[in-house]
Amino acid sequence: MRGILRGMGEEQIVKMVGRRQSLGNGDPREFLMRAMALQESVERLNPYPKPRGFVFKARTWEDYERWRKSQSNPRLW
């Protein structure tokens, strides 16, 4: 399948490979369940644990930057 890409006064032939998979008119609950399952699998693969919620108050931006750079878990910031 080929398409034509037009712009800036030029035409280019673009090769398209494969077909777009149709998601159809599914039930929103089905899509929500798919998203939740995908999120769970991503959480299992993530090497960093999900931190508990907390509030860090820094007096200055420099203090915040110093704290942020000292954290080994990137999910904290």
Helices and strands as residue ranges (DSSP letters): E 2-7, E 10-15, H 28-45, H 61-70, G 74-76
